[in-house]
Amino acid sequence: MRRAYTLKGMPSESLQVLSDWERQLQRPVQPLFRAYQLAKSGHRQQALAITNQWLTSNSRASRLHMELVAALLAAGQKDRAFELLSQAVKLHVPSMVWLKSTPELAEVRSDPRFSAAVSLMKAE
């Protein structure tokens, strides 16, 4: 539901659902969802602080996530996001199977770096 609210441009509803989910169940990737939502709501600096904290303090940070790429893109960090995206594809991160269809990446599909990342998937 959080994702649907985000994609429909309903940030307060999305954040409420996310907060409810965080209270009920703790998942290591949840801060990245929050960072994405904050960035989409115009709070880019706060989103970047969350992603940087996640990268430095999370034991799962070595395993890249599509949510990290989406949060960085939403926060305007395209170069960094594409660098991590290419790395994730090379490492065969499971969530990369959604690379061509996830709506969070729709705005960058025309970027040559996106095509380059997708071509890395086809090469193997």
C-alpha positions as protocol buffer text, in pm:
chain_id: "A"
residue {
  index: 1
  type: MET
  ca { x: 0 y: 0 z: 0 }
}
residue {
  index: 2
  type: ARG
  ca { x: 291 y: 233 z: 78 }
}
residue {
  index: 3
  type: ARG
  ca { x: 423 y: 197 z: -271 }
}
residue {
  index: 4
  type: ALA
  ca { x: 84 y: 261 z: -430 }
}
residue {
  index: 5
  type: TYR
  ca { x: 39 y: 580 z: -229 }
}
residue {
  index: 6
  type: THR
  ca { x: 388 y: 696 z: -324 }
}
residue {
  index: 7
  type: LEU
  ca { x: 335 y: 632 z: -694 }
}
residue {
  index: 8
  type: LYS
  ca { x: -2 y: 808 z: -681 }
}
residue {
  index: 9
  type: GLY
  ca { x: 160 y: 1118 z: -528 }
}
residue {
  index: 10
  type: MET
  ca { x: 5 y: 1074 z: -183 }
}
residue {
  index: 11
  type: PRO
  ca { x: 309 y: 1126 z: 42 }
}
residue {
  index: 12
  type: SER
  ca { x: 137 y: 1169 z: 377 }
}
residue {
  index: 13
  type: GLU
  ca { x: -63 y: 850 z: 330 }
}
residue {
  index: 14
  type: SER
  ca { x: 248 y: 665 z: 219 }
}
residue {
  index: 15
  type: LEU
  ca { x: 447 y: 780 z: 521 }
}
residue {
  index: 16
  type: GLN
  ca { x: 162 y: 679 z: 754 }
}
residue {
  index: 17
  type: VAL
  ca { x: 149 y: 328 z: 610 }
}
residue {
  index: 18
  type: LEU
  ca { x: 528 y: 307 z: 630 }
}
residue {
  index: 19
  type: SER
  ca { x: 525 y: 419 z: 995 }
}
residue {
  index: 20
  type: ASP
  ca { x: 261 y: 159 z: 1079 }
}
residue {
  index: 21
  type: TRP
  ca { x: 466 y: -110 z: 906 }
}
residue {
  index: 22
  type: GLU
  ca { x: 783 y: -3 z: 1090 }
}
residue {
  index: 23
  type: ARG
  ca { x: 604 y: -32 z: 1425 }
}
residue {
  index: 24
  type: GLN
  ca { x: 472 y: -379 z: 1342 }
}
residue {
  index: 25
  type: LEU
  ca { x: 774 y: -535 z: 1180 }
}
residue {
  index: 26
  type: GLN
  ca { x: 1138 y: -437 z: 1154 }
}
residue {
  index: 27
  type: ARG
  ca { x: 1311 y: -494 z: 822 }
}
residue {
  index: 28
  type: PRO
  ca { x: 1664 y: -375 z: 737 }
}
residue {
  index: 29
  type: VAL
  ca { x: 1550 y: -217 z: 410 }
}
residue {
  index: 30
  type: GLN
  ca { x: 1273 y: -1 z: 560 }
}
residue {
  index: 31
  type: PRO
  ca { x: 1490 y: 312 z: 594 }
}
residue {
  index: 32
  type: LEU
  ca { x: 1542 y: 304 z: 218 }
}
residue {
  index: 33
  type: PHE
  ca { x: 1167 y: 311 z: 161 }
}
residue {
  index: 34
  type: ARG
  ca { x: 1148 y: 611 z: 394 }
}
residue {
  index: 35
  type: ALA
  ca { x: 1437 y: 781 z: 212 }
}
residue {
  index: 36
  type: TYR
  ca { x: 1265 y: 731 z: -123 }
}
residue {
  index: 37
  type: GLN
  ca { x: 938 y: 874 z: 6 }
}
residue {
  index: 38
  type: LEU
  ca { x: 1111 y: 1172 z: 165 }
}
residue {
  index: 39
  type: ALA
  ca { x: 1304 y: 1248 z: -154 }
}
residue {
  index: 40
  type: LYS
  ca { x: 986 y: 1228 z: -361 }
}
residue {
  index: 41
  type: SER
  ca { x: 827 y: 1470 z: -113 }
}
residue {
  index: 42
  type: GLY
  ca { x: 1106 y: 1724 z: -165 }
}
residue {
  index: 43
  type: HIS
  ca { x: 1313 y: 1638 z: 142 }
}
residue {
  index: 44
  type: ARG
  ca { x: 1625 y: 1536 z: -49 }
}
residue {
  index: 45
  type: GLN
  ca { x: 1882 y: 1619 z: 218 }
}
residue {
  index: 46
  type: GLN
  ca { x: 1696 y: 1415 z: 478 }
}
residue {
  index: 47
  type: ALA
  ca { x: 1668 y: 1128 z: 230 }
}
residue {
  index: 48
  type: LEU
  ca { x: 2041 y: 1141 z: 158 }
}
residue {
  index: 49
  type: ALA
  ca { x: 2120 y: 1140 z: 528 }
}
residue {
  index: 50
  type: ILE
  ca { x: 1911 y: 824 z: 568 }
}
residue {
  index: 51
  type: THR
  ca { x: 2074 y: 648 z: 271 }
}
residue {
  index: 52
  type: ASN
  ca { x: 2424 y: 743 z: 389 }
}
residue {
  index: 53
  type: GLN
  ca { x: 2350 y: 624 z: 741 }
}
residue {
  index: 54
  type: TRP
  ca { x: 2208 y: 299 z: 602 }
}
residue {
  index: 55
  type: LEU
  ca { x: 2517 y: 243 z: 391 }
}
residue {
  index: 56
  type: THR
  ca { x: 2757 y: 299 z: 680 }
}
residue {
  index: 57
  type: SER
  ca { x: 2571 y: 126 z: 960 }
}
residue {
  index: 58
  type: ASN
  ca { x: 2380 y: -160 z: 802 }
}
residue {
  index: 59
  type: SER
  ca { x: 2534 y: -503 z: 778 }
}
residue {
  index: 60
  type: ARG
  ca { x: 2324 y: -566 z: 466 }
}
residue {
  index: 61
  type: ALA
  ca { x: 2463 y: -258 z: 290 }
}
residue {
  index: 62
  type: SER
  ca { x: 2710 y: -478 z: 105 }
}
residue {
  index: 63
  type: ARG
  ca { x: 2409 y: -637 z: -62 }
}
residue {
  index: 64
  type: LEU
  ca { x: 2271 y: -363 z: -282 }
}
residue {
  index: 65
  type: HIS
  ca { x: 1899 y: -311 z: -309 }
}
residue {
  index: 66
  type: MET
  ca { x: 1676 y: -167 z: -578 }
}
residue {
  index: 67
  type: GLU
  ca { x: 1531 y: 55 z: -304 }
}
residue {
  index: 68
  type: LEU
  ca { x: 1873 y: 216 z: -252 }
}
residue {
  index: 69
  type: VAL
  ca { x: 1901 y: 296 z: -622 }
}
residue {
  index: 70
  type: ALA
  ca { x: 1545 y: 437 z: -627 }
}
residue {
  index: 71
  type: ALA
  ca { x: 1609 y: 652 z: -317 }
}
residue {
  index: 72
  type: LEU
  ca { x: 1929 y: 794 z: -461 }
}
residue {
  index: 73
  type: LEU
  ca { x: 1763 y: 871 z: -793 }
}
residue {
  index: 74
  type: ALA
  ca { x: 1472 y: 1042 z: -619 }
}
residue {
  index: 75
  type: ALA
  ca { x: 1721 y: 1247 z: -416 }
}
residue {
  index: 76
  type: GLY
  ca { x: 1893 y: 1366 z: -733 }
}
residue {
  index: 77
  type: GLN
  ca { x: 2204 y: 1151 z: -697 }
}
residue {
  index: 78
  type: LYS
  ca { x: 2191 y: 1001 z: -1046 }
}
residue {
  index: 79
  type: ASP
  ca { x: 2563 y: 936 z: -1091 }
}
residue {
  index: 80
  type: ARG
  ca { x: 2589 y: 753 z: -759 }
}
residue {
  index: 81
  type: ALA
  ca { x: 2267 y: 563 z: -828 }
}
residue {
  index: 82
  type: PHE
  ca { x: 2386 y: 445 z: -1169 }
}
residue {
  index: 83
  type: GLU
  ca { x: 2720 y: 341 z: -1025 }
}
residue {
  index: 84
  type: LEU
  ca { x: 2543 y: 126 z: -764 }
}
residue {
  index: 85
  type: LEU
  ca { x: 2295 y: -2 z: -1020 }
}
residue {
  index: 86
  type: SER
  ca { x: 2572 y: -129 z: -1246 }
}
residue {
  index: 87
  type: GLN
  ca { x: 2747 y: -285 z: -947 }
}
residue {
  index: 88
  type: ALA
  ca { x: 2425 y: -457 z: -838 }
}
residue {
  index: 89
  type: VAL
  ca { x: 2369 y: -599 z: -1185 }
}
residue {
  index: 90
  type: LYS
  ca { x: 2727 y: -732 z: -1196 }
}
residue {
  index: 91
  type: LEU
  ca { x: 2675 y: -892 z: -855 }
}
residue {
  index: 92
  type: HIS
  ca { x: 2349 y: -1055 z: -966 }
}
residue {
  index: 93
  type: VAL
  ca { x: 2144 y: -890 z: -691 }
}
residue {
  index: 94
  type: PRO
  ca { x: 1805 y: -1066 z: -706 }
}
residue {
  index: 95
  type: SER
  ca { x: 1593 y: -750 z: -710 }
}
residue {
  index: 96
  type: MET
  ca { x: 1757 y: -645 z: -1036 }
}
residue {
  index: 97
  type: VAL
  ca { x: 1520 y: -877 z: -1225 }
}
residue {
  index: 98
  type: TRP
  ca { x: 1268 y: -591 z: -1185 }
}
residue {
  index: 99
  type: LEU
  ca { x: 1505 y: -337 z: -1336 }
}
residue {
  index: 100
  type: LYS
  ca { x: 1311 y: -286 z: -1658 }
}
residue {
  index: 101
  type: SER
  ca { x: 966 y: -277 z: -1500 }
}
residue {
  index: 102
  type: THR
  ca { x: 981 y: -110 z: -1160 }
}
residue {
  index: 103
  type: PRO
  ca { x: 798 y: 223 z: -1181 }
}
residue {
  index: 104
  type: GLU
  ca { x: 1048 y: 393 z: -950 }
}
residue {
  index: 105
  type: LEU
  ca { x: 1305 y: 380 z: -1231 }
}
residue {
  index: 106
  type: ALA
  ca { x: 1075 y: 491 z: -1514 }
}
residue {
  index: 107
  type: GLU
  ca { x: 1222 y: 841 z: -1533 }
}
residue {
  index: 108
  type: VAL
  ca { x: 1574 y: 715 z: -1607 }
}
residue {
  index: 109
  type: ARG
  ca { x: 1504 y: 441 z: -1856 }
}
residue {
  index: 110
  type: SER
  ca { x: 1597 y: 672 z: -2144 }
}
residue {
  index: 111
  type: ASP
  ca { x: 1938 y: 743 z: -1987 }
}
residue {
  index: 112
  type: PRO
  ca { x: 2221 y: 563 z: -2171 }
}
residue {
  index: 113
  type: ARG
  ca { x: 2358 y: 445 z: -1835 }
}
residue {
  index: 114
  type: PHE
  ca { x: 2035 y: 257 z: -1775 }
}
residue {
  index: 115
  type: SER
  ca { x: 2068 y: 82 z: -2111 }
}
residue {
  index: 116
  type: ALA
  ca { x: 2429 y: -2 z: -2026 }
}
residue {
  index: 117
  type: ALA
  ca { x: 2320 y: -160 z: -1697 }
}
residue {
  index: 118
  type: VAL
  ca { x: 2050 y: -364 z: -1871 }
}
residue {
  index: 119
  type: SER
  ca { x: 2302 y: -478 z: -2132 }
}
residue {
  index: 120
  type: LEU
  ca { x: 2521 y: -612 z: -1850 }
}
residue {
  index: 121
  type: MET
  ca { x: 2235 y: -845 z: -1760 }
}
residue {
  index: 122
  type: LYS
  ca { x: 2213 y: -974 z: -2116 }
}
residue {
  index: 123
  type: ALA
  ca { x: 2585 y: -1035 z: -2146 }
}
residue {
  index: 124
  type: GLU
  ca { x: 2582 y: -1327 z: -1909 }
}
